[in-house]
Structure formats: C-alpha cells, structure tokens
Amino acid sequence: MVRTVQEVLKDAVDRLEKTGAWTPLLDAEVLLCEVLGIDRLYLYIQRGRSLSGEERDSFEALLEKRIQGVPLQYITHRQEFMGLDFYVEEGVLIPRADTEILVEAVLQWVAEEPAFKAYNATLNIVDLGTGSGTITVSLAKYIEKVHVYSVDLSEKALSIGRKNAEQNGVLDKITFLQGDLMQPLMEKGLFGQIDILVSNPPYIPAKDIDGLQVEVAKFEPRMALDGGADGLDFYRRIVAQGDQLLRHGGRIALEVGHDQADSVKNMMANKKNYANIKKYQDLAGIERVVAATVI
C-alpha cells in the first residue's frame, strides 16, 4: 500500500502518544528524517511524497524501538551540545542541556576573570566522568590554550569520548584516563597542577532510579546515574580530594541535582580549603552548579 510522509507521520504520532511519549511529533519526524536522509525543513516540504516499501520498513523498525522506550538519541546516535555534534550510544549518559551551565561558567572564567584571562601557560583542566565527552570536548574546543584530563571508569565512555574528540578536532588537546575519579590523576603525580576541576557526577539517589521515566531507568547506564543512598556520594569524594589536585587559586565546579546545591555548598564550606563558593542557576532558576576557589 502506498503511503505518504504525512500519513506515516500521523500514524506514528498516534502510536507514540499511546506510550506517553513527551514529544511524539518531534520523535516521529526525527526518525523519518533519519530514514530519508533529509532535515526536518525538507520533511515539511515533502508531506505528499510517497514512501517506498524499504523506507516504510526502515522507519517501522526505528519507530518500534522508540515505542519500546529506547531514547531517541540512542536510535539516531546523535545529540547536540554547546553547538557541537556528539555521537552517543547505549552505555553512555545522554547529554543534557542543563550541563551547558557548567561549561558556560568555566568559559566565562577563562574569558573574563583576571586569574585566568592573564594566564599565559596552557590551562590544565580535569573532567571527572567523561561520559560521551561533551564537557571535555566542549572545553577543549572553546578554550584555545588548554589541556583536558578526562577520567572515567567505563572503557566504553572513554572510547565514545575519544570518538567525539576526534570528530570535533580536539583529540590532541585531551588525555583520556581510565580509573576511579581522581585515582589516575594522582598516579600521574598531578598534585597542585590543575587549574580547573569540573564534574557532572552521578547524583540520583539509588532508590529513585527505578521510578524515573523508562528512557532513563531502563536504558541509560545505572553507573552514570547512581549517586548512592542520598545522591551525594561522589560529591563527598570529589570535595574531599579535589583540593589536592588544584593549584592555589584554582577552581572547582560541580553540576548538582535540583535540590542538592546547598548540601554541596556546605561540604565545600566545611572543608575550609574552598572559598568564594558560588551557585549558578539555569534558565528556570534551578541551582545547577556549585563552584569554589581553592585557597
């Protein structure tokens, strides 16, 4: 049976709506664009175009994955972050726009603050938790004189991070290290040599993960989500040891969950080696990043 783009999309949206998908039309359009090899603008122009049997079969296969709850990004293997294109697949956390607040804070420091703006040497930055490499690659891309040490326990995450670094032309500005948080950095003897330490660590309380939307709970890696009983396990470790790696005057910036900013700020305040503790909000007014200076 001959079916047009418009007919196929209408059917797909109806099926996705029954699953409770948040953006059924967008999902259907992105999947069909993937099959046809066109962008969404051309999809609107070609609403009356008939699909071949092969195109319908390919679209049906992708649509069925989405109906089962597979995140759109894992199906298309693409996600945009900070204006850059990233490859993603199952086994690495899908990049979120919230994390751009963390990257933008660092870029602002480097561009505007005297302690970094007048710094002639190459900045040494640590990113704890490579994931798909979004933070690592973005900082390497947008800071001219920088070297990023990117750490992850997952071999797959490091592999995807390297792929994205190469894809965005910054592989030579990054050292990827496998290990548990700061352990590989300390083994390299980088004590007091880091200018900026950033991290978007796992911060979901363990008991809450199974109650998240199916795309997250079933398909995203639990290791990248589970922050322990209260969601704060990784912050305790990073705050406790981060000052050993950072130079005097260096900065630490951590992305936090929607209700965790004050807890992380208090950790830093109690450590005594951190000063100028500041919280950064996203566009919705939610505190997303906690940052401090090492003294």
ChimeraX attribute file (.defattr): number of C-alpha atoms within 10 A of each C-alpha:
attribute: neighborCount
match mode: 1-to-1
recipient: residues
	/A:1	5
	/A:2	10
	/A:3	15
	/A:4	16
	/A:5	18
	/A:6	16
	/A:7	15
	/A:8	19
	/A:9	21
	/A:10	15
	/A:11	11
	/A:12	23
	/A:13	19
	/A:14	13
	/A:15	17
	/A:16	23
	/A:17	14
	/A:18	10
	/A:19	13
	/A:20	11
	/A:21	17
	/A:22	10
	/A:23	11
	/A:24	22
	/A:25	16
	/A:26	14
	/A:27	20
	/A:28	25
	/A:29	20
	/A:30	19
	/A:31	23
	/A:32	26
	/A:33	18
	/A:34	17
	/A:35	18
	/A:36	15
	/A:37	11
	/A:38	12
	/A:39	13
	/A:40	15
	/A:41	9
	/A:42	11
	/A:43	19
	/A:44	12
	/A:45	9
	/A:46	13
	/A:47	14
	/A:48	13
	/A:49	14
	/A:50	16
	/A:51	18
	/A:52	13
	/A:53	12
	/A:54	10
	/A:55	13
	/A:56	19
	/A:57	13
	/A:58	16
	/A:59	21
	/A:60	17
	/A:61	11
	/A:62	19
	/A:63	23
	/A:64	14
	/A:65	14
	/A:66	23
	/A:67	18
	/A:68	12
	/A:69	20
	/A:70	20
	/A:71	22
	/A:72	21
	/A:73	19
	/A:74	22
	/A:75	17
	/A:76	17
	/A:77	14
	/A:78	16
	/A:79	19
	/A:80	14
	/A:81	18
	/A:82	18
	/A:83	8
	/A:84	14
	/A:85	14
	/A:86	25
	/A:87	20
	/A:88	25
	/A:89	19
	/A:90	17
	/A:91	20
	/A:92	24
	/A:93	23
	/A:94	25
	/A:95	20
	/A:96	11
	/A:97	12
	/A:98	17
	/A:99	21
	/A:100	19
	/A:101	19
	/A:102	25
	/A:103	22
	/A:104	14
	/A:105	14
	/A:106	21
	/A:107	16
	/A:108	12
	/A:109	15
	/A:110	18
	/A:111	12
	/A:112	11
	/A:113	12
	/A:114	10
	/A:115	11
	/A:116	18
	/A:117	12
	/A:118	11
	/A:119	12
	/A:120	8
	/A:121	9
	/A:122	12
	/A:123	19
	/A:124	19
	/A:125	26
	/A:126	27
	/A:127	27
	/A:128	25
	/A:129	26
	/A:130	31
	/A:131	31
	/A:132	28
	/A:133	30
	/A:134	27
	/A:135	27
	/A:136	33
	/A:137	30
	/A:138	21
	/A:139	24
	/A:140	23
	/A:141	18
	/A:142	13
	/A:143	15
	/A:144	11
	/A:145	14
	/A:146	18
	/A:147	21
	/A:148	25
	/A:149	21
	/A:150	28
	/A:151	29
	/A:152	23
	/A:153	18
	/A:154	19
	/A:155	14
	/A:156	16
	/A:157	24
	/A:158	23
	/A:159	16
	/A:160	21
	/A:161	30
	/A:162	23
	/A:163	18
	/A:164	23
	/A:165	24
	/A:166	13
	/A:167	15
	/A:168	16
	/A:169	13
	/A:170	20
	/A:171	19
	/A:172	11
	/A:173	18
	/A:174	22
	/A:175	14
	/A:176	19
	/A:177	21
	/A:178	18
	/A:179	16
	/A:180	14
	/A:181	23
	/A:182	21
	/A:183	14
	/A:184	16
	/A:185	20
	/A:186	12
	/A:187	9
	/A:188	8
	/A:189	11
	/A:190	16
	/A:191	15
	/A:192	14
	/A:193	16
	/A:194	25
	/A:195	22
	/A:196	26
	/A:197	24
	/A:198	25
	/A:199	27
	/A:200	22
	/A:201	27
	/A:202	24
	/A:203	23
	/A:204	22
	/A:205	17
	/A:206	16
	/A:207	13
	/A:208	14
	/A:209	17
	/A:210	12
	/A:211	9
	/A:212	11
	/A:213	12
	/A:214	15
	/A:215	16
	/A:216	19
	/A:217	16
	/A:218	15
	/A:219	17
	/A:220	20
	/A:221	16
	/A:222	19
	/A:223	14
	/A:224	20
	/A:225	20
	/A:226	22
	/A:227	21
	/A:228	15
	/A:229	13
	/A:230	14
	/A:231	21
	/A:232	21
	/A:233	17
	/A:234	18
	/A:235	24
	/A:236	14
	/A:237	12
	/A:238	20
	/A:239	21
	/A:240	14
	/A:241	15
	/A:242	25
	/A:243	23
	/A:244	18
	/A:245	22
	/A:246	25
	/A:247	18
	/A:248	16
	/A:249	16
	/A:250	23
	/A:251	26
	/A:252	27
	/A:253	24
	/A:254	26
	/A:255	28
	/A:256	29
	/A:257	20
	/A:258	12
	/A:259	11
	/A:260	18
	/A:261	23
	/A:262	13
	/A:263	15
	/A:264	24
	/A:265	20
	/A:266	11
	/A:267	16
	/A:268	26
	/A:269	16
	/A:270	11
	/A:271	13
	/A:272	10
	/A:273	17
	/A:274	23
	/A:275	16
	/A:276	13
	/A:277	18
	/A:278	13
	/A:279	20
	/A:280	18
	/A:281	16
	/A:282	15
	/A:283	10
	/A:284	6
	/A:285	8
	/A:286	16
	/A:287	20
	/A:288	23
	/A:289	29
	/A:290	23
	/A:291	25
	/A:292	21
	/A:293	22
	/A:294	23
	/A:295	15
